[in-house]
Amino acid sequence: MSENYLDRMILSSLDAMKKTTYTYPAHWKIKEKHTFLDSCLAWLEKNEYYEYCEVVLNEKKKLQKKK
């Protein structure tokens, strides 16, 4: 079975989100950031990467505090 590089890229990005302050594109507003995180969460659940869901939920909490 070949390795899915898109999966690996997304999971690497989430690993970075867990370990450092994640940098979003400068032009994204809070709404776009939440949309991105919601999409990540849906993708994680669909692909059964449940261990990463907490990372996304924690990032959403950080965004709420910045409001």
Number of C-alpha atoms within 10 A of each C-alpha: 3 4 7 8 9 9 13 11 11 14 16 12 12 18 14 14 16 16 9 8 9 13 8 11 9 6 7 11 10 14 9 13 16 17 11 15 18 15 12 18 20 13 15 19 14 10 10 11 12 12 9 17 18 12 18 20 14 13 18 16 10 11 13 11 7 7 6
